[in-house]
Amino acid sequence: MAMDARQVLAGFLTMAMFAMLGNMIKRDHFDSVTVTLQETSVIQFDALKEEQKSLVQESTESIQEFKPCWSKPVPKEVQQSKGYITLSLTGGPEHHISQITDAIVIVRYLDATLVLPDIRGSELGQKRNFEDMYDADKFITSLNGVVKVARELPAELTTETPAVVKVPNRVSREYIVNNVEAIFQSKSYLRLASVFTKINLKGNGKPITDLDSTVCLAMFGSLEMKHEILEVADRMVERLKILSRNTGSQFISVDLRVDVLEKKSCKEKANGKKPCYSPLEIRDFLRKVGFNADSTIYLTQTWWHESLNPLKEMFPKTYTKDDLIPAEKKGQFLQSGSAELQRGLDFQICSKSDVFVPAISGLFYGNVAGKRIASGHTQILVPSKVLSSSLVATDFISTYVSKKNHIAYSCFC
């Protein structure tokens, strides 16, 4: 039976379409998504999107389930408090976690009572109550039997001046014995002042001492943000995940704040490492390790800044907090003096993204990495120069993960 020209043409186009799709299936995922709409028919584009989504799902990390390796520190007998210890939380949640951990370790060792801390802002006079940001009831309950916690300082001490003691990050038993214990025995009312001269978040094996278990509980099981902050963060995360699912891409969070970059020197050091990366460098890094224009990117920057334009030109789906916070919550979270709340949102979102990229080294990177490791979200990529076209994203996994040297690996297994 003879076939007319239209049937021949239709058959040829059908074969060509399947050949094209077959070739795309064989290609690497990150290459396949670069095909443009102009290169395909509507049918081909829809088929490509479905294939792209499938490949993304296969490449996305399987969440590893971790459980606490530590046992709750042995409860101490109820007795009269030997004294009180106070402190103010400063900075964002990344600082608060370290500050509260050191305080709990000291209070536990000295058998003192911890007074719920207040939260100080970056400007003089800015002050919040602990309950304005954290769940106080959960905090107290989690420490029941481990340390005594008072919501307020006893009235008889409100007129006294506490002895101020400097405390380094990851305070040790030796430091407490040599620098804190004697002062506490003579004064019995201390105020701790955290000093972050060196950031140390590396682990030293599985918890074997009471101090180890106390650190794990304090760092990963005591502080929880209040429900309202978690709810806003979850709404923002869900919006970002929907945006990424719609294009079959991954949701990437990048800790990149222009105000911090302007204060830091991002020049390369002698060892070839850099403490921070510019928006342009982050753009090039993401592109060279295989992320495509469909990728959804969340920046910890609050307001848009013109220096971010090159990043958005390459990755149009790049957003700041101002773009994503529900309209009815902007007045609360974006007003002047709300930096701690903004960092709270950043911390939660960066802990839950498919991929986390710290453009700035430091405590935020370290403590977000700890929360991600504890929950099994180990896709953490540290930026660097990409000198070879054969390198892929997994070649830049954080050493916290690749070497398993973060304290989270000491607390969870």
N, C-alpha and C positions, 0 to 999 in steps of 0.2 A: 504493500500500500504506500503510495507516494506521500511525502510530508511537505507541507508548504513552508515557505521561508520563515514565517513567524514561529512555527514549531521548532525548526532547526535553531533559530536564535534563542528561543526560550531554553532549549536543552543545553545549549552552549553556556548561557549565563548561569544556569543552575549548577553545572559541573564546575564552572569557574569559582562560584561562591563557595562550594564545598572544599575545593582545593585551597582557597585562601584561608578558610577557617581551619583546615587541617594543618596548614603551615603555622598558623598562629598558636595552635594548641602545643606545637612542638617547641615554640619559642619560650624564652624565659618570661615569667610573669611581668616583670617591670618593663620589658620591651613591648609586650603585647598591648599594653594600655596606651601606647603612644600613637596608635592608629587614629586618624582624625575622622570627623564626621563626613568631610568632603570626599574621603577615599572610599566610602562604603554606601550602600543603599540603606534605607531605613531598616529593612529586614536584616541585613548584615550587621548593622550597628547594634540592634537589639540582641542578636546572637552573640556578638562580641561582649556585650555587657554581662550577659549571663555567664559566659566563659570566664570573664575577668573576676566576677564575684566568687566563682568556684575556686579559682586559683588563689585569690586572697584568703579565702577561708582555710585552704590547705596550708598556706604559708604563715598564717597567724599562729603565734605561739600557743601551745597547749598549756593551760594554766596548771602549774604543779601545786599539788596540795601539800601544805606544810602544817605541822602541828607543833605546839610548844614543847621544847626539850627540857624546860625547867619545871621544877615543882615549886609551888608557892612557898615562900620562906616560912619556916616553922613559927607558929604564933607564939608571941611572948605573953607571959602572965600579966594580967592587968595589975598595974601598980601606979603609985603616985608619980606623975611626970617629974622628971629631973630638971626640966626647963623648957623653954620655948624657942623655936627657930622660925624666923620670918624671911621673906625675900619678895622681890618684885620681878615679875616676868617682863622681859624687854624683847624688842624685835618682833619677829613673826613666830608662827608655830614651830618652825625649824629650830629656833632658839629656845622656845618654851619647853620642848621635849627634853633637850639636854639640861636645861636649868632645873627642871622639876626632878629629873633622874638623879642628878647630883645631890639635890636637897634631900630626897627620900633616902638615899644611901647614907648621908651624914646623920639624919634623924634616926634611922634604924640603928646605926652603930652607937650613937650616944644615948639611945633610949629617951629621946626628947619628944616633944609634941610639935608637929608642923602646923603652922597657922596658914590657912588658905591664902595664897599670895594675891596681890592685886596685879594689874597689868598696866605698865607705863608706856605711853606713846613716845614717838621720836622727838616731839617738841615738849618744852618745859611746861609742866602743869597738866599734860594730857594723862588721864588716868581712867581705867575701867575696873569694875569688879570682876573677880574670877568667873562668876556666873554669867557675865555678859558674853563670854566666849566659850566657856566649857561647861560640861555637865558636872556640877559640883557633887550631886548625890552619887553618881556613878564613881567619881573619883574617890570619894570617902569610902564607899562600899568596897571598891577594888582593893583598898589598902587595909581593910579591917583585919586586925590581928597582926599586921606587919608593922605599921607605924600608927601612932595616935595622931588624929587630925582634928584641929579646932577651927570652927568657922571664923572665930574672931579672937583677938588677943584678950586675955583676962583684963578686967578693968584696972586692977592694981598695977599692971605693967604699962598702961597707956601713957603714963606720965614719965616713964623711965626711958633712958636712951640706951639702945642695944649696942653691944660690941659688934663692929663691922669686921667681917672676915672674908677675904678674897678666896674664891674657889675656882680652880682651873677646870676646864672641861674634862670629863671622865676622871673625877676625883678618885684617888686610890686610898686604900686603908692606911698606907704609910703617911700619906699627906694629912689625913684626919688625925692620926696619932701625933704627928709632929707639929701641926699648925693649927688645929682646931680644938682638940680635946681639952687641953689645959685652960684655954680661954673660956670654954663652956663651963668647966668645973668651977671657975672663979666667978663667972658672971651669970650663967644659966639663962641668958637672954641674948641670942645672937641674931644678927641680920647678915645673910649671905649676899655677896656681890660676885656674880659670875664673871670670869675672865676667859676670853676665847683667843688666847695667844697662839694656840695650836689646836687644830681640829683632829680629833682621834676617834674614828668610828670603826676601827678594826677589831675583830674578835680575837679571842685567845683560847679557842676550844670550847667544848660543851660546858655548861654551868656545873660546877662541882662544889662551890662554896656558897654559903649563905649570901655573901656579897654579890656573887654572880647572879644568883636567882633574883635578888632584889633589883639589880640593874635591869634584868629582862622584864620583870613585872612592871617596873616604873616606866621603862622606855616604850613598851609595847602593850601594856595592859591597864594603864591608869588614866591617861588623858583622852578624853573624847569631846569633840566640839559639840556645842549645843545643837539641838534638833533643827532650829531655824537655819543655821549656817549649812548644815549637812543637806537640808532640803533644797536650798538655793543651788548649792554645788551640784547636787544630783540632777536638778533640772537642766543645768548648763551642760553637764556630761551627756545626758540623754539627747539633748539637741545636737551636740557634736557627733554623737554616734549615729543619729539619724542621717545627718549630712554625709557622713562617711559611708554609711550603708547604701545610700541612694546612688552612689557612684562606685560601689564595690571597693572603696579605698580604705586605708588605715587612718585612724585618728591619732595624731601626733601632738603631744604637748611639749612646748619648748620654753624653758625658763630663760626668758630674754627680756630684760628691763633696761630701757634706754638710760634712765637716770643712774643706774648702777654702772653701766658701761662707760658713761661719761666721767665717772669718778675713778675708774680702774684703768690701769695700764694693761692693754691686751697684747703687748708685744711678746714675741716668741722668746722663751728663755734658752739658756745654754743647752739644756737637755732636749730641746725641740718642742717642749710642751708650752701651751698657752693657758693663762688663767681665765680667759674669756674670749668670746667670738662675736664679731659684729653681725648685724642682719645679713649683710652681703656674703659673709663667710658661711653663715648657716644656710643660706640659700644654695650656695655652691656645694656644700657638704651633702645636703639632702638630695640634690639633683644627681650628684656623682655616685652616691651609693644606691641609687635606683628608685627613689620616690618620684612620683610623677605629678603632673599638674592637678590631678583629681584628689590628691591627698588633702585631708582636712587638718589644719594646723591651729592649735590654740597657743597664744603667747601670754605669758604672765604680765606683760605690759598692760596697764589699765586703760590708757587713752592712746589713740593712734598718733604716731609720730612720723614725720616725712622720711626719716631714715629707714623706715620699714617698707617703703614703696618698692624697692627692688625685689624684696622677698615676696610681696603680694603679686608683683607682675609675673613671677615664675609660678607661684602657688596662689591662685585667686581666692581659694577658700581658706584664707588666713584671718583669724579673729582675735580680738582683745576682749577683756571683761566688759567694756562699754558696749560691745556688739551683742553680748550674750546674756547679760544679767536681765532677768525679768523686769519689765518697765516699772512695776510697782515696788521693786526692791532697790532701784537705783539710788533713791534718796538716802537710804540707810547705808548702803555699801560703798557708794562712790563719793560721798560727801567728804569734805576736809576733815582730817583726824580719824579716818576709818582705815588706815593702812593695815592694821592688824587683821581686820575683818577681810580685807582684800587678799592678804597673804593666806588667810585661812581658806578662802575659795581656791586660790592657786594650789595650795598644798593638797587639797582633796582631789582636784581635777588632775593634777600631775601624777597623783597616786593611782588613778583609775584609767588613764589613757592606754591605748594599745601600745604606744611607744613613747618613751620619755627621753628628751634630749636636753641636757643641761648646757646652756650656752655660757653659764657662769659657774665656776667652781666654788665650792664652799659648803656651808652647813645645810642650805636648802637642798642641794644635790644629794648630800649624804643622808639626810633624814628622810627625804622622799624615797631614795633608793632602799632604805631600811623598811619602810612601810610597803613598798612594792614587793620586795623579796619575801617579806612575811606573808603576803597574800598571794604569792606565786606569779606576780606580774614582772618577769625578769628582763623584758625587752627595754634595756637602758643603753642608749648609744651615746658615747662620748665623742664630740666633734674632733676632727683632726684634718690635716691636709690629706687629700686623696691623691696619691702620686701614681697609682696604677689603675687602669681601666678594669682590671680583673678583680679588684676589691669590691666587696658587697657589704651591706649593712651589718651583717653578723661579724664582720672583721673588726667592728668598732664597739663591741659589747663592753660595758664597763668592767673594769677589773674587780669591782666589788662583787660582780656576778661570775666572771670567768675564772677568777682565782678563789672565789668564795671566802673572801677575807673580811667581809662586813660583819659587824657584831650580830646582825640578824641571823646569820648562819650559825652563830653560837647559841642563839635562843630558839631557833626553829629548825626542824629536821623532818 
